[in-house]
């Protein structure tokens, strides 16, 4: 993946330019005072990163929608 670097001010002033870079598969590292403060990455890369970070954590077949529904039900279920 190609990576570009921009200061926070440059990123703010040229957002459209950096948005196009990301839409074309590039990653943009944003810096402030010479230190990295964030990254602007394509959605596919973000999903891949999250999926890769969960590798080995989820056991057996895991239905994300079902798990989400169960968690929401537990969280918002009222006690009478």
C-alpha positions as CSV (number, residue, x, y, z in Angstrom):
1,X,0.0,0.0,0.0
2,X,1.3,3.4,-0.9
3,X,1.6,5.9,2.0
4,X,1.6,9.7,1.9
5,X,2.3,12.0,4.7
6,X,0.6,15.3,5.4
7,X,0.7,17.8,8.3
8,X,-2.6,18.4,10.0
9,X,-2.8,21.9,8.5
10,X,-2.0,20.6,5.0
11,X,-4.5,17.8,5.4
12,X,-7.2,20.2,6.5
13,X,-6.5,22.7,3.7
14,X,-6.4,19.9,1.0
15,X,-8.9,17.4,2.3
16,X,-10.3,16.7,-1.2
17,X,-6.8,15.8,-2.5
18,X,-6.2,13.4,0.4
19,X,-9.7,11.9,0.1
20,X,-9.0,11.1,-3.5
21,X,-5.7,9.4,-2.6
22,X,-7.5,7.2,0.0
23,X,-10.3,6.4,-2.5
24,X,-7.6,5.2,-4.8
25,X,-6.2,2.8,-2.2
26,X,-3.5,4.9,-0.6
27,X,-3.0,5.6,3.1
28,X,-2.3,9.1,4.4
29,X,-0.4,9.6,7.7
30,X,-1.3,12.8,9.4
31,X,1.3,14.5,11.6
32,X,1.2,17.4,14.0
33,X,4.5,19.0,15.3
34,X,6.4,16.2,13.5
35,X,4.6,13.4,15.3
36,X,2.1,11.0,13.8
37,X,-1.4,11.7,15.1
38,X,-3.6,9.5,12.8
39,X,-4.0,7.6,9.6
40,X,-6.6,8.0,6.9
41,X,-7.0,4.6,5.3
42,X,-9.3,3.0,2.7
43,X,-12.3,1.2,4.2
44,X,-11.2,-2.2,2.8
45,X,-7.9,-1.8,4.7
46,X,-9.7,-0.9,7.9
47,X,-12.0,-4.0,7.6
48,X,-9.0,-6.2,6.8
49,X,-7.0,-4.8,9.8
50,X,-9.9,-5.5,12.2
51,X,-10.5,-8.9,10.8
52,X,-6.8,-9.8,11.0
53,X,-6.7,-8.5,14.6
54,X,-9.5,-10.9,15.6
55,X,-7.8,-14.0,14.1
56,X,-7.5,-16.6,16.7
57,X,-9.9,-14.9,19.2
58,X,-13.1,-16.1,17.7
59,X,-13.7,-19.8,18.2
60,X,-15.9,-22.0,16.0
61,X,-18.4,-20.5,13.7
62,X,-19.3,-17.0,14.8
63,X,-22.4,-15.2,13.5
64,X,-21.6,-11.5,14.0
65,X,-25.3,-10.4,13.5
66,X,-26.6,-12.9,16.0
67,X,-24.0,-11.9,18.6
68,X,-24.8,-8.2,18.1
69,X,-28.5,-8.9,18.5
70,X,-27.9,-10.8,21.7
71,X,-25.7,-8.1,23.2
72,X,-28.2,-5.4,22.3
73,X,-31.0,-7.4,23.8
74,X,-29.1,-7.9,27.0
75,X,-28.1,-4.2,27.2
76,X,-31.6,-2.8,26.5
77,X,-33.8,-5.4,28.0
78,X,-35.9,-3.8,30.8
79,X,-36.2,-5.4,34.2
80,X,-39.8,-5.4,35.5
